[in-house]
């Protein structure tokens, strides 16, 4: 069917393709969230902190489509700690997005060690995971931040553990993006 642009600026003869007409691997939609403010809380090894304010919601057009989650989460913490996150979907951990079970070891998505005097450092936790939508309802993805220590420690989002008003200390952003990919 020919596409016509009329003199008044309207277009005729053009229809949107249904999602089923998209070739496998095509990006159907992209939703992104950026956190620019700071947040902090006290946690232990058994905490999965999701109340930090970074999440992204997407409503897939087909349950068989994939959702590619990507981004980074910027976190500061006291010395001698291991920062990690688990990727949550709808309030529960995505077990397929964690390491294999091995005795008493923690199953997490990604981690970074913090050593020595790093009070001015903000660590980046990378986020990359390809999930199956499994639903056409709204899906919310959230990184759940944790630490390896059983002791109570304060962690900080988008800032370092130290927060002196000096150029040696920074404020950062954290980003989470969800892309629906045709199956």
Phi and psi restraints in degrees (value plus and minus 20) as a CYANA .aco file:
   2 UNK   PHI     -93.8   -53.8
   2 UNK   PSI     128.3   168.3
   3 UNK   PHI    -119.8   -79.8
   3 UNK   PSI     110.8   150.8
   4 UNK   PHI    -142.2  -102.2
   4 UNK   PSI     110.3   150.3
   5 UNK   PHI    -122.8   -82.8
   5 UNK   PSI      92.9   132.9
   6 UNK   PHI     -98.4   -58.4
   6 UNK   PSI     145.0   185.0
   7 UNK   PHI     -80.9   -40.9
   7 UNK   PSI     -43.4    -3.4
   8 UNK   PHI    -110.9   -70.9
   8 UNK   PSI     -14.6    25.4
   9 UNK   PHI      72.2   112.2
   9 UNK   PSI     -19.9    20.1
  10 UNK   PHI    -104.7   -64.7
  10 UNK   PSI     134.0   174.0
  11 UNK   PHI    -134.0   -94.0
  11 UNK   PSI     112.9   152.9
  12 UNK   PHI    -143.4  -103.4
  12 UNK   PSI     135.2   175.2
  13 UNK   PHI      65.2   105.2
  13 UNK   PSI     -16.3    23.7
  14 UNK   PHI    -131.5   -91.5
  14 UNK   PSI     105.4   145.4
  15 UNK   PHI    -145.5  -105.5
  15 UNK   PSI     128.7   168.7
  16 UNK   PHI     -92.7   -52.7
  16 UNK   PSI     123.9   163.9
  17 UNK   PHI     -96.8   -56.8
  17 UNK   PSI     119.3   159.3
  18 UNK   PHI     -89.9   -49.9
  18 UNK   PSI     135.6   175.6
  19 UNK   PHI     -76.2   -36.2
  19 UNK   PSI     -51.1   -11.1
  20 UNK   PHI     -85.5   -45.5
  20 UNK   PSI     -39.6     0.4
  21 UNK   PHI    -106.3   -66.3
  21 UNK   PSI     -27.4    12.6
  22 UNK   PHI     -93.5   -53.5
  22 UNK   PSI     118.1   158.1
  23 UNK   PHI     -94.5   -54.5
  23 UNK   PSI     132.2   172.2
  24 UNK   PHI     -74.2   -34.2
  24 UNK   PSI     111.6   151.6
  25 UNK   PHI      74.7   114.7
  25 UNK   PSI     -28.0    12.0
  26 UNK   PHI     -89.3   -49.3
  26 UNK   PSI     122.4   162.4
  27 UNK   PHI    -103.7   -63.7
  27 UNK   PSI     101.8   141.8
  28 UNK   PHI    -111.5   -71.5
  28 UNK   PSI     -62.7   -22.7
  29 UNK   PHI    -174.6  -134.6
  29 UNK   PSI     135.9   175.9
  30 UNK   PHI    -152.3  -112.3
  30 UNK   PSI     107.7   147.7
  31 UNK   PHI    -145.1  -105.1
  31 UNK   PSI     112.5   152.5
  32 UNK   PHI    -154.5  -114.5
  32 UNK   PSI     126.2   166.2
  33 UNK   PHI    -148.3  -108.3
  33 UNK   PSI     118.9   158.9
  34 UNK   PHI    -145.8  -105.8
  34 UNK   PSI     108.7   148.7
  35 UNK   PHI    -125.4   -85.4
  35 UNK   PSI      99.2   139.2
  36 UNK   PHI    -127.9   -87.9
  36 UNK   PSI     -38.5     1.5
  37 UNK   PHI    -107.1   -67.1
  37 UNK   PSI     154.9   194.9
  38 UNK   PHI    -121.6   -81.6
  38 UNK   PSI     142.8   182.8
  39 UNK   PHI    -173.6  -133.6
  39 UNK   PSI     137.3   177.3
  40 UNK   PHI    -172.9  -132.9
  40 UNK   PSI     138.2   178.2
  41 UNK   PHI    -181.6  -141.6
  41 UNK   PSI     144.2   184.2
  42 UNK   PHI    -116.9   -76.9
  42 UNK   PSI     109.8   149.8
  43 UNK   PHI    -158.6  -118.6
  43 UNK   PSI     148.3   188.3
  44 UNK   PHI    -149.7  -109.7
  44 UNK   PSI    -197.0  -157.0
  45 UNK   PHI     -76.1   -36.1
  45 UNK   PSI     -51.8   -11.8
  46 UNK   PHI    -107.3   -67.3
  46 UNK   PSI     -17.6    22.4
  47 UNK   PHI    -109.9   -69.9
  47 UNK   PSI     123.1   163.1
  48 UNK   PHI    -145.3  -105.3
  48 UNK   PSI      72.9   112.9
  49 UNK   PHI    -101.2   -61.2
  49 UNK   PSI      92.3   132.3
  50 UNK   PHI    -133.5   -93.5
  50 UNK   PSI     -23.8    16.2
  51 UNK   PHI    -106.7   -66.7
  51 UNK   PSI       2.7    42.7
  52 UNK   PHI    -101.3   -61.3
  52 UNK   PSI     -35.9     4.1
  53 UNK   PHI      81.0   121.0
  53 UNK   PSI     -10.8    29.2
  54 UNK   PHI    -136.3   -96.3
  54 UNK   PSI      92.3   132.3
  55 UNK   PHI    -175.3  -135.3
  55 UNK   PSI     144.7   184.7
  56 UNK   PHI    -158.8  -118.8
  56 UNK   PSI     117.0   157.0
  57 UNK   PHI    -135.8   -95.8
  57 UNK   PSI     119.2   159.2
  58 UNK   PHI    -162.4  -122.4
  58 UNK   PSI     122.3   162.3
  59 UNK   PHI    -131.3   -91.3
  59 UNK   PSI      84.3   124.3
  60 UNK   PHI     -88.2   -48.2
  60 UNK   PSI     130.6   170.6
  61 UNK   PHI    -105.8   -65.8
  61 UNK   PSI     -35.9     4.1
  62 UNK   PHI    -167.6  -127.6
  62 UNK   PSI     117.9   157.9
  63 UNK   PHI     -86.6   -46.6
  63 UNK   PSI     -42.4    -2.4
  64 UNK   PHI    -106.0   -66.0
  64 UNK   PSI     -30.2     9.8
  65 UNK   PHI     -88.8   -48.8
  65 UNK   PSI     142.6   182.6
  66 UNK   PHI    -119.7   -79.7
  66 UNK   PSI     132.7   172.7
  67 UNK   PHI    -140.1  -100.1
  67 UNK   PSI      95.4   135.4
  68 UNK   PHI    -114.1   -74.1
  68 UNK   PSI      98.7   138.7
  69 UNK   PHI    -123.6   -83.6
  69 UNK   PSI     108.1   148.1
  70 UNK   PHI    -165.5  -125.5
  70 UNK   PSI     141.8   181.8
  71 UNK   PHI     128.8   168.8
  71 UNK   PSI    -176.9  -136.9
  72 UNK   PHI    -175.6  -135.6
  72 UNK   PSI     130.7   170.7
  73 UNK   PHI    -143.1  -103.1
  73 UNK   PSI     103.8   143.8
  74 UNK   PHI    -120.1   -80.1
  74 UNK   PSI     102.1   142.1
  75 UNK   PHI    -157.1  -117.1
  75 UNK   PSI     120.5   160.5
  76 UNK   PHI    -137.0   -97.0
  76 UNK   PSI     132.2   172.2
  77 UNK   PHI    -179.1  -139.1
  77 UNK   PSI     143.3   183.3
  78 UNK   PHI     -78.2   -38.2
  78 UNK   PSI     145.3   185.3
  79 UNK   PHI     -83.1   -43.1
  79 UNK   PSI     144.1   184.1
  80 UNK   PHI      32.6    72.6
  80 UNK   PSI      39.6    79.6
  81 UNK   PHI    -160.2  -120.2
  81 UNK   PSI     142.5   182.5
  82 UNK   PHI    -141.4  -101.4
  82 UNK   PSI      90.3   130.3
  83 UNK   PHI    -103.0   -63.0
  83 UNK   PSI     122.8   162.8
  84 UNK   PHI    -171.3  -131.3
  84 UNK   PSI     150.3   190.3
  85 UNK   PHI    -161.5  -121.5
  85 UNK   PSI     136.0   176.0
  86 UNK   PHI    -139.6   -99.6
  86 UNK   PSI     119.1   159.1
  87 UNK   PHI    -105.5   -65.5
  87 UNK   PSI     104.7   144.7
  88 UNK   PHI    -123.8   -83.8
  88 UNK   PSI     127.6   167.6
  89 UNK   PHI    -152.1  -112.1
  89 UNK   PSI      98.6   138.6
  90 UNK   PHI      40.8    80.8
  90 UNK   PSI      11.2    51.2
  91 UNK   PHI      69.6   109.6
  91 UNK   PSI     -19.8    20.2
  92 UNK   PHI    -147.9  -107.9
  92 UNK   PSI     128.3   168.3
  93 UNK   PHI     -85.2   -45.2
  93 UNK   PSI     120.1   160.1
  94 UNK   PHI    -105.6   -65.6
  94 UNK   PSI      80.1   120.1
  95 UNK   PHI     -83.9   -43.9
  95 UNK   PSI     -49.2    -9.2
  96 UNK   PHI     -88.7   -48.7
  96 UNK   PSI     -34.1     5.9
  97 UNK   PHI    -118.2   -78.2
  97 UNK   PSI      -3.4    36.6
  98 UNK   PHI    -143.6  -103.6
  98 UNK   PSI     144.7   184.7
  99 UNK   PHI     -86.7   -46.7
  99 UNK   PSI     143.3   183.3
 100 UNK   PHI     -82.9   -42.9
 100 UNK   PSI     130.6   170.6
 101 UNK   PHI     -85.1   -45.1
 101 UNK   PSI     118.1   158.1
 102 UNK   PHI    -173.1  -133.1
 102 UNK   PSI      70.9   110.9
 103 UNK   PHI      36.6    76.6
 103 UNK   PSI    -146.9  -106.9
 104 UNK   PHI    -113.3   -73.3
 104 UNK   PSI     -10.8    29.2
 105 UNK   PHI     -92.0   -52.0
 105 UNK   PSI     125.7   165.7
 106 UNK   PHI     -93.7   -53.7
 106 UNK   PSI     114.8   154.8
 107 UNK   PHI    -114.3   -74.3
 107 UNK   PSI      96.2   136.2
 108 UNK   PHI    -154.0  -114.0
 108 UNK   PSI     150.1   190.1
 109 UNK   PHI    -106.6   -66.6
 109 UNK   PSI     -67.3   -27.3
 110 UNK   PHI    -174.4  -134.4
 110 UNK   PSI     134.5   174.5
 111 UNK   PHI    -167.5  -127.5
 111 UNK   PSI     144.1   184.1
 112 UNK   PHI    -166.4  -126.4
 112 UNK   PSI     114.3   154.3
 113 UNK   PHI    -102.0   -62.0
 113 UNK   PSI     127.2   167.2
 114 UNK   PHI    -139.2   -99.2
 114 UNK   PSI     102.0   142.0
 115 UNK   PHI    -151.7  -111.7
 115 UNK   PSI     135.7   175.7
 116 UNK   PHI      36.4    76.4
 116 UNK   PSI    -175.7  -135.7
 117 UNK   PHI    -105.9   -65.9
 117 UNK   PSI      74.0   114.0
 118 UNK   PHI    -141.0  -101.0
 118 UNK   PSI      16.4    56.4
 119 UNK   PHI     -83.6   -43.6
 119 UNK   PSI     -37.4     2.6
 120 UNK   PHI    -124.5   -84.5
 120 UNK   PSI     -12.2    27.8
 121 UNK   PHI    -121.5   -81.5
 121 UNK   PSI     119.5   159.5
 122 UNK   PHI    -134.3   -94.3
 122 UNK   PSI     106.0   146.0
 123 UNK   PHI    -115.2   -75.2
 123 UNK   PSI     123.9   163.9
 124 UNK   PHI    -122.1   -82.1
 124 UNK   PSI     102.5   142.5
 125 UNK   PHI    -121.5   -81.5
 125 UNK   PSI      94.1   134.1
 126 UNK   PHI     -93.8   -53.8
 126 UNK   PSI     124.9   164.9
 127 UNK   PHI    -143.8  -103.8
 127 UNK   PSI      95.9   135.9
 128 UNK   PHI    -170.4  -130.4
 128 UNK   PSI      97.0   137.0
 129 UNK   PHI    -178.4  -138.4
 129 UNK   PSI     118.9   158.9
 130 UNK   PHI    -127.6   -87.6
 130 UNK   PSI      92.8   132.8
 131 UNK   PHI    -129.0   -89.0
 131 UNK   PSI     134.7   174.7
 132 UNK   PHI    -109.2   -69.2
 132 UNK   PSI     110.6   150.6
 133 UNK   PHI     -75.0   -35.0
 133 UNK   PSI     -74.1   -34.1
 134 UNK   PHI      53.2    93.2
 134 UNK   PSI     -18.9    21.1
 135 UNK   PHI    -186.2  -146.2
 135 UNK   PSI     139.9   179.9
 136 UNK   PHI    -130.2   -90.2
 136 UNK   PSI      -7.0    33.0
 137 UNK   PHI    -107.3   -67.3
 137 UNK   PSI     144.6   184.6
 138 UNK   PHI     -80.5   -40.5
 138 UNK   PSI     110.6   150.6
 139 UNK   PHI    -133.5   -93.5
 139 UNK   PSI     111.9   151.9
 140 UNK   PHI    -133.7   -93.7
 140 UNK   PSI     104.9   144.9
 141 UNK   PHI    -128.0   -88.0
 141 UNK   PSI     114.8   154.8
 142 UNK   PHI    -164.2  -124.2
 142 UNK   PSI     112.5   152.5
 143 UNK   PHI     -97.7   -57.7
 143 UNK   PSI     109.8   149.8
 144 UNK   PHI    -120.1   -80.1
 144 UNK   PSI      92.3   132.3
 145 UNK   PHI    -102.7   -62.7
 145 UNK   PSI     121.5   161.5
 146 UNK   PHI    -167.3  -127.3
 146 UNK   PSI     154.5   194.5
 147 UNK   PHI    -153.6  -113.6
 147 UNK   PSI     142.0   182.0
 148 UNK   PHI    -104.2   -64.2
 148 UNK   PSI     -39.2     0.8
 149 UNK   PHI     -96.7   -56.7
 149 UNK   PSI     122.5   162.5
 150 UNK   PHI     -99.1   -59.1
 150 UNK   PSI     -34.0     6.0
 151 UNK   PHI    -101.1   -61.1
 151 UNK   PSI     127.1   167.1
 152 UNK   PHI     -87.5   -47.5
 152 UNK   PSI     105.0   145.0
 153 UNK   PHI    -156.5  -116.5
 153 UNK   PSI     133.7   173.7
 154 UNK   PHI    -113.1   -73.1
 154 UNK   PSI     112.0   152.0
 155 UNK   PHI    -137.2   -97.2
 155 UNK   PSI     134.8   174.8
 156 UNK   PHI    -148.5  -108.5
 156 UNK   PSI     118.8   158.8
 157 UNK   PHI    -123.5   -83.5
 157 UNK   PSI     112.0   152.0
 158 UNK   PHI      45.0    85.0
 158 UNK   PSI       1.3    41.3
 159 UNK   PHI    -177.8  -137.8
 159 UNK   PSI     143.1   183.1
 160 UNK   PHI    -102.7   -62.7
 160 UNK   PSI     150.1   190.1
 161 UNK   PHI     -83.1   -43.1
 161 UNK   PSI     -65.0   -25.0
 162 UNK   PHI    -100.9   -60.9
 162 UNK   PSI     129.5   169.5
 163 UNK   PHI    -162.1  -122.1
 163 UNK   PSI      32.9    72.9
 164 UNK   PHI     -97.2   -57.2
 164 UNK   PSI     123.0   163.0
 165 UNK   PHI     -96.6   -56.6
 165 UNK   PSI      60.2   100.2
 166 UNK   PHI    -172.6  -132.6
 166 UNK   PSI     134.9   174.9
 167 UNK   PHI     -84.6   -44.6
 167 UNK   PSI     -33.5     6.5
 168 UNK   PHI     -94.6   -54.6
 168 UNK   PSI     -35.1     4.9
 169 UNK   PHI    -132.0   -92.0
 169 UNK   PSI     123.8   163.8
 170 UNK   PHI    -144.4  -104.4
 170 UNK   PSI     143.3   183.3
 171 UNK   PHI    -140.5  -100.5
 171 UNK   PSI     118.3   158.3
 172 UNK   PHI    -146.1  -106.1
 172 UNK   PSI    -197.2  -157.2
 173 UNK   PHI    -142.6  -102.6
 173 UNK   PSI     138.6   178.6
 174 UNK   PHI    -144.1  -104.1
 174 UNK   PSI     122.3   162.3
 175 UNK   PHI    -152.4  -112.4
 175 UNK   PSI     119.2   159.2
 176 UNK   PHI    -156.2  -116.2
 176 UNK   PSI     105.4   145.4
 177 UNK   PHI    -146.0  -106.0
 177 UNK   PSI     115.8   155.8
 178 UNK   PHI    -137.1   -97.1
 178 UNK   PSI     108.8   148.8
 179 UNK   PHI    -142.5  -102.5
 179 UNK   PSI     106.1   146.1
 180 UNK   PHI    -103.9   -63.9
 180 UNK   PSI     107.4   147.4
 181 UNK   PHI    -136.7   -96.7
 181 UNK   PSI     108.9   148.9
 182 UNK   PHI     -82.7   -42.7
 182 UNK   PSI     114.6   154.6
